[in-house]
């Protein structure tokens, strides 16, 4: 598994429900918030 924030962002942007409800900027902000909220459980490589 790759530790790639861009891959996470792309996957979430491809979700039809998320894309219908959020702008690309809002999705990026949401991913930032999700990563920050779960930092204790994620690898350091993913958070860099």
TORTISE-102948 format. One record per atom (N, C-alpha, C, O, CB): residue number from 1; residue in three letters; atom name; x, y, z. Coordinates in nm, 4 decimals. Glycine has a CB too. Layout:
N
> mifi,vovo,voza,xx,yy,zz
> NUM,Ala,CA,X,Y,Z
...
This chain:
48
> mifi,vovo,voza,xx,yy,zz
> 1,Unk,N,0.0846,-0.1182,0.0000
> 1,Unk,CA,0.0000,0.0000,0.0000
> 1,Unk,C,0.0888,0.1240,0.0000
> 1,Unk,O,0.1850,0.1331,0.0762
> 1,Unk,CB,-0.0961,0.0001,0.1223
> 2,Unk,N,0.0560,0.2161,-0.0837
> 2,Unk,CA,0.1313,0.3410,-0.0890
> 2,Unk,C,0.0820,0.4364,0.0191
> 2,Unk,O,-0.0357,0.4376,0.0550
> 2,Unk,CB,0.1191,0.4062,-0.2282
> 3,Unk,N,0.1736,0.5147,0.0689
> 3,Unk,CA,0.1390,0.6173,0.1677
> 3,Unk,C,0.1338,0.7503,0.0934
> 3,Unk,O,0.2277,0.8297,0.0990
> 3,Unk,CB,0.2432,0.6216,0.2878
> 4,Unk,N,0.0236,0.7732,0.0243
> 4,Unk,CA,0.0139,0.8844,-0.0687
> 4,Unk,C,-0.1145,0.9640,-0.0453
> 4,Unk,O,-0.2242,0.9172,-0.0757
> 4,Unk,CB,0.0196,0.8337,-0.2129
> 5,Unk,N,-0.0992,1.0844,0.0089
> 5,Unk,CA,-0.2158,1.1705,0.0326
> 5,Unk,C,-0.2875,1.2045,-0.0975
> 5,Unk,O,-0.4100,1.2161,-0.0992
> 5,Unk,CB,-0.1733,1.2992,0.1035
> 6,Unk,N,-0.2137,1.2205,-0.2048
> 6,Unk,CA,-0.2769,1.2542,-0.3332
> 6,Unk,C,-0.3709,1.1431,-0.3792
> 6,Unk,O,-0.4772,1.1707,-0.4347
> 6,Unk,CB,-0.1698,1.2799,-0.4407
> 7,Unk,N,-0.3321,1.0179,-0.3561
> 7,Unk,CA,-0.4185,0.9057,-0.3938
> 7,Unk,C,-0.5474,0.9072,-0.3121
> 7,Unk,O,-0.6547,0.8769,-0.3644
> 7,Unk,CB,-0.3449,0.7716,-0.3744
> 8,Unk,N,-0.5371,0.9422,-0.1850
> 8,Unk,CA,-0.6562,0.9529,-0.0998
> 8,Unk,C,-0.7472,1.0631,-0.1524
> 8,Unk,O,-0.8681,1.0439,-0.1658
> 8,Unk,CB,-0.6166,0.9811,0.0479
> 9,Unk,N,-0.6891,1.1770,-0.1816
> 9,Unk,CA,-0.7682,1.2903,-0.2325
> 9,Unk,C,-0.8376,1.2541,-0.3642
> 9,Unk,O,-0.9554,1.2846,-0.3828
> 9,Unk,CB,-0.6780,1.4143,-0.2527
> 10,Unk,N,-0.7653,1.1897,-0.4543
> 10,Unk,CA,-0.8232,1.1519,-0.5834
> 10,Unk,C,-0.9373,1.0524,-0.5656
> 10,Unk,O,-1.0408,1.0638,-0.6312
> 10,Unk,CB,-0.7156,1.0924,-0.6749
> 11,Unk,N,-0.9185,0.9552,-0.4772
> 11,Unk,CA,-1.0228,0.8549,-0.4545
> 11,Unk,C,-1.1496,0.9188,-0.3997
> 11,Unk,O,-1.2600,0.8847,-0.4422
> 11,Unk,CB,-0.9730,0.7468,-0.3584
> 12,Unk,N,-1.1342,1.0108,-0.3059
> 12,Unk,CA,-1.2515,1.0762,-0.2475
> 12,Unk,C,-1.3181,1.1672,-0.3506
> 12,Unk,O,-1.4408,1.1766,-0.3546
> 12,Unk,CB,-1.2119,1.1573,-0.1218
> 13,Unk,N,-1.2391,1.2337,-0.4332
> 13,Unk,CA,-1.2959,1.3202,-0.5372
> 13,Unk,C,-1.3728,1.2400,-0.6420
> 13,Unk,O,-1.4623,1.2941,-0.7069
> 13,Unk,CB,-1.1851,1.4009,-0.6050
> 14,Unk,N,-1.3398,1.1128,-0.6596
> 14,Unk,CA,-1.4092,1.0281,-0.7564
> 14,Unk,C,-1.5396,0.9704,-0.7018
> 14,Unk,O,-1.6194,0.9157,-0.7778
> 14,Unk,CB,-1.3187,0.9156,-0.7999
> 15,Unk,N,-1.5617,0.9820,-0.5717
> 15,Unk,CA,-1.6859,0.9319,-0.5134
> 15,Unk,C,-1.8015,1.0210,-0.5594
> 15,Unk,O,-1.7982,1.1417,-0.5356
> 15,Unk,CB,-1.6772,0.9278,-0.3572
> 16,Unk,N,-1.9029,0.9649,-0.6243
> 16,Unk,CA,-2.0112,1.0472,-0.6799
> 16,Unk,C,-2.0894,1.1262,-0.5749
> 16,Unk,O,-2.1263,1.2410,-0.5994
> 16,Unk,CB,-2.1063,0.9596,-0.7557
> 17,Unk,N,-2.1144,1.0673,-0.4607
> 17,Unk,CA,-2.1912,1.1375,-0.3580
> 17,Unk,C,-2.1124,1.2558,-0.3021
> 17,Unk,O,-2.1669,1.3646,-0.2838
> 17,Unk,CB,-2.2295,1.0411,-0.2447
> 18,Unk,N,-1.9849,1.2337,-0.2755
> 18,Unk,CA,-1.9009,1.3426,-0.2250
> 18,Unk,C,-1.8880,1.4530,-0.3293
> 18,Unk,O,-1.8980,1.5712,-0.2965
> 18,Unk,CB,-1.7614,1.2899,-0.1857
> 19,Unk,N,-1.8661,1.4149,-0.4539
> 19,Unk,CA,-1.8521,1.5133,-0.5618
> 19,Unk,C,-1.9796,1.5937,-0.5825
> 19,Unk,O,-1.9740,1.7098,-0.6227
> 19,Unk,CB,-1.8139,1.4438,-0.6917
> 20,Unk,N,-2.0943,1.5328,-0.5552
> 20,Unk,CA,-2.2217,1.6038,-0.5707
> 20,Unk,C,-2.2459,1.7021,-0.4571
> 20,Unk,O,-2.3183,1.8002,-0.4740
> 20,Unk,CB,-2.3370,1.5044,-0.5778
> 21,Unk,N,-2.1858,1.6765,-0.3421
> 21,Unk,CA,-2.2133,1.7583,-0.2242
> 21,Unk,C,-2.1044,1.8609,-0.1937
> 21,Unk,O,-2.1301,1.9591,-0.1241
> 21,Unk,CB,-2.2320,1.6696,-0.1052
> 22,Unk,N,-1.9830,1.8394,-0.2449
> 22,Unk,CA,-1.8696,1.9242,-0.2073
> 22,Unk,C,-1.7934,1.9715,-0.3308
> 22,Unk,O,-1.7880,1.9028,-0.4329
> 22,Unk,CB,-1.7751,1.8484,-0.1127
> 23,Unk,N,-1.7347,2.0903,-0.3189
> 23,Unk,CA,-1.6438,2.1377,-0.4227
> 23,Unk,C,-1.5087,2.0678,-0.4046
> 23,Unk,O,-1.4841,2.0053,-0.3015
> 23,Unk,CB,-1.6279,2.2937,-0.4170
> 24,Unk,N,-1.4225,2.0786,-0.5043
> 24,Unk,CA,-1.2898,2.0182,-0.4930
> 24,Unk,C,-1.2120,2.0778,-0.3763
> 24,Unk,O,-1.1403,2.0065,-0.3061
> 24,Unk,CB,-1.2115,2.0369,-0.6232
> 25,Unk,N,-1.2260,2.2066,-0.3558
> 25,Unk,CA,-1.1592,2.2730,-0.2444
> 25,Unk,C,-1.2113,2.2213,-0.1104
> 25,Unk,O,-1.1337,2.1994,-0.0174
> 25,Unk,CB,-1.1787,2.4247,-0.2537
> 26,Unk,N,-1.3416,2.2022,-0.1010
> 26,Unk,CA,-1.4010,2.1494,0.0225
> 26,Unk,C,-1.3547,2.0061,0.0485
> 26,Unk,O,-1.3333,1.9673,0.1633
> 26,Unk,CB,-1.5548,2.1547,0.0148
> 27,Unk,N,-1.3396,1.9283,-0.0575
> 27,Unk,CA,-1.2903,1.7914,-0.0412
> 27,Unk,C,-1.1466,1.7930,0.0097
> 27,Unk,O,-1.1120,1.7158,0.0991
> 27,Unk,CB,-1.2993,1.7137,-0.1746
> 28,Unk,N,-1.0627,1.8797,-0.0461
> 28,Unk,CA,-0.9249,1.8911,0.0024
> 28,Unk,C,-0.9221,1.9300,0.1497
> 28,Unk,O,-0.8444,1.8742,0.2271
> 28,Unk,CB,-0.8470,1.9940,-0.0807
> 29,Unk,N,-1.0059,2.0246,0.1884
> 29,Unk,CA,-1.0134,2.0653,0.3290
> 29,Unk,C,-1.0605,1.9497,0.4169
> 29,Unk,O,-1.0097,1.9307,0.5274
> 29,Unk,CB,-1.1077,2.1857,0.3452
> 30,Unk,N,-1.1574,1.8726,0.3679
> 30,Unk,CA,-1.2095,1.7594,0.4432
> 30,Unk,C,-1.1004,1.6541,0.4639
> 30,Unk,O,-1.0872,1.5988,0.5731
> 30,Unk,CB,-1.3307,1.6978,0.3708
> 31,Unk,N,-1.0226,1.6266,0.3595
> 31,Unk,CA,-0.9140,1.5293,0.3718
> 31,Unk,C,-0.8107,1.5789,0.4726
> 31,Unk,O,-0.7622,1.5012,0.5548
> 31,Unk,CB,-0.8475,1.5035,0.2343
> 32,Unk,N,-0.7769,1.7068,0.4670
> 32,Unk,CA,-0.6843,1.7633,0.5656
> 32,Unk,C,-0.7372,1.7430,0.7069
> 32,Unk,O,-0.6627,1.7033,0.7965
> 32,Unk,CB,-0.6611,1.9130,0.5387
> 33,Unk,N,-0.8655,1.7701,0.7269
> 33,Unk,CA,-0.9275,1.7536,0.8586
> 33,Unk,C,-0.9279,1.6072,0.9022
> 33,Unk,O,-0.8998,1.5768,1.0181
> 33,Unk,CB,-1.0706,1.8078,0.8569
> 34,Unk,N,-0.9596,1.5171,0.8099
> 34,Unk,CA,-0.9613,1.3739,0.8425
> 34,Unk,C,-0.8219,1.3235,0.8795
> 34,Unk,O,-0.8067,1.2471,0.9748
> 34,Unk,CB,-1.0162,1.2929,0.7241
> 35,Unk,N,-0.7211,1.3658,0.8050
> 35,Unk,CA,-0.5846,1.3247,0.8360
> 35,Unk,C,-0.5404,1.3794,0.9712
> 35,Unk,O,-0.4777,1.3078,1.0493
> 35,Unk,CB,-0.4886,1.3714,0.7263
> 36,Unk,N,-0.5721,1.5039,0.9994
> 36,Unk,CA,-0.5344,1.5636,1.1275
> 36,Unk,C,-0.6063,1.4952,1.2434
> 36,Unk,O,-0.5456,1.4690,1.3473
> 36,Unk,CB,-0.5656,1.7136,1.1276
> 37,Unk,N,-0.7343,1.4663,1.2264
> 37,Unk,CA,-0.8128,1.4047,1.3334
> 37,Unk,C,-0.7678,1.2617,1.3622
> 37,Unk,O,-0.7859,1.2122,1.4735
> 37,Unk,CB,-0.9606,1.4056,1.2969
> 38,Unk,N,-0.7095,1.1956,1.2631
> 38,Unk,CA,-0.6698,1.0556,1.2791
> 38,Unk,C,-0.5186,1.0369,1.2802
> 38,Unk,O,-0.4695,0.9258,1.2601
> 38,Unk,CB,-0.7298,0.9723,1.1685
> 39,Unk,N,-0.4457,1.1439,1.3033
> 39,Unk,CA,-0.2996,1.1401,1.2969
> 39,Unk,C,-0.2393,1.0362,1.3911
> 39,Unk,O,-0.1368,0.9761,1.3591
> 39,Unk,CB,-0.2434,1.2766,1.3295
> 40,Unk,N,-0.3011,1.0148,1.5058
> 40,Unk,CA,-0.2482,0.9169,1.6012
> 40,Unk,C,-0.2531,0.7745,1.5466
> 40,Unk,O,-0.1797,0.6880,1.5944
> 40,Unk,CB,-0.3259,0.9242,1.7315
> 41,Unk,N,-0.3368,0.7492,1.4491
> 41,Unk,CA,-0.3579,0.6144,1.3970
> 41,Unk,C,-0.2952,0.5925,1.2595
> 41,Unk,O,-0.2982,0.4811,1.2072
> 41,Unk,CB,-0.5051,0.5856,1.3899
> 42,Unk,N,-0.2391,0.6969,1.2013
> 42,Unk,CA,-0.1842,0.6886,1.0659
> 42,Unk,C,-0.0319,0.6877,1.0688
> 42,Unk,O,0.0295,0.7394,1.1621
> 42,Unk,CB,-0.2345,0.8053,0.9803
> 43,Unk,N,0.0275,0.6295,0.9673
> 43,Unk,CA,0.1730,0.6247,0.9598
> 43,Unk,C,0.2294,0.7645,0.9353
> 43,Unk,O,0.1651,0.8495,0.8737
> 43,Unk,CB,0.2183,0.5281,0.8488
> 44,Unk,N,0.3495,0.7855,0.9845
> 44,Unk,CA,0.4164,0.9143,0.9658
> 44,Unk,C,0.4399,0.9411,0.8175
> 44,Unk,O,0.4384,1.0563,0.7743
> 44,Unk,CB,0.5500,0.9179,1.0426
> 45,Unk,N,0.4619,0.8346,0.7390
> 45,Unk,CA,0.4851,0.8506,0.5953
> 45,Unk,C,0.3644,0.9131,0.5263
> 45,Unk,O,0.3796,0.9925,0.4335
> 45,Unk,CB,0.5176,0.7157,0.5313
> 46,Unk,N,0.2453,0.8774,0.5715
> 46,Unk,CA,0.1240,0.9314,0.5111
> 46,Unk,C,0.1042,1.0775,0.5487
> 46,Unk,O,0.0481,1.1547,0.4710
> 46,Unk,CB,0.0024,0.8495,0.5535
> 47,Unk,N,0.1492,1.1152,0.6655
> 47,Unk,CA,0.1261,1.2506,0.7148
> 47,Unk,C,0.2296,1.3506,0.6655
> 47,Unk,O,0.2117,1.4711,0.6826
> 47,Unk,CB,0.1246,1.2503,0.8646
> 48,Unk,N,0.3378,1.3025,0.6045
> 48,Unk,CA,0.4421,1.3941,0.5550
> 48,Unk,C,0.3982,1.4654,0.4312
> 48,Unk,O,0.4735,1.5459,0.3764
> 48,Unk,CB,0.5707,1.3197,0.5272
